[in-house]
Amino acid sequence: MDIAFIVGFPRSGTTYLQSLLSTQEKIISLPETHFFSLVSKGFYDVNQDLDQIDLTEIDRRLKKMMDFNLSSECLATLENMNQNGIGKKNLFSSILSDYFEQKHVSIESKIVLEKTPDHIRHIVEIKGHLPNARFICMIRNPYKSINSFYERLTEYRQPYTQLARQWRESYNTVDHFIKEFSDSIILVKYEDLRESRNKVMDRIGGFLGLQVDLNKLENHRKETARLITSNEPWKQDNFNIPPTTLNMEIPFLERLKIWIILHREMKVHGY
């Protein structure tokens, strides 16, 4: 399977990029699987990748995250595999294969595009399971992405300083990954994608080995509608070009705290 992952701190333009790439004939997009961050969480020991798992709970999580249930045939196959333990790679591959079979979609000669922002924290693990995987990492001015997270994702709202530490952790992971696997990852600034869309998309296409049809990019809002599931109401803002202006600004003292936490990383990434 030829697979690419879009990752990044939430509210950094990952859905926008996925919608643009999904206009291309060679791309097959998935809804957010959350597989490595949430779906498989708690089933695998840190030092062990083969274990018996609760398939009923896996199926429940898939329904919540992807609005998708495993077929009875897939569950039966997994139950047989589960007697000796199912490796995380095999579980992920089985879920994707079943998803595409239920959707009657062929992935032959296609690039499968998976976009779960929080997989940014799991890129090293994913690379271990899927050595040929490629990663497109979105990055945005942290004041903008943190503020958008705080205002839009109210269900998951955290203190600004905690979000700043998560931003730092995420992109420190990426910076270390780039040093070891520079051919497997490309870093894309959200601001560049907005200001010079065609140029950036050509760059991403070169990374993926894809000739981007720039004329088809105008259909991205239709793709956005297809990719948003019922449990993601905060993504409705992705229909607006330019995005809806936020109603709140980060208070001055909170901005100062964010700067204290992130000023080194902001300088490295040109913010």
Secondary structure, DSSP 8 states (H G I E B T S, - for coil): --EEEEEESSSSSHHHHHHHHTTSTTEEE-----IIIIITTTSS-TT--EE---HHHHHHHHHHHHS----HHHHHHHHHHHTS-EEHHHHHHHHHHHHHHHTT---TT-EEEEE-GGGGGGHHHHHHH-TT-EEEEEE--HHHHHHHHHHH-GGG---HHHHHHHHHHHHHHHHHHHHH-GGGEEEEEHHHHHHSHHHHHHHHHHHHT----GGGGGGHHHHHHHH--TT-GGGGGGGSSS----S----HHHHHHHHHHHHHHHHHTT-
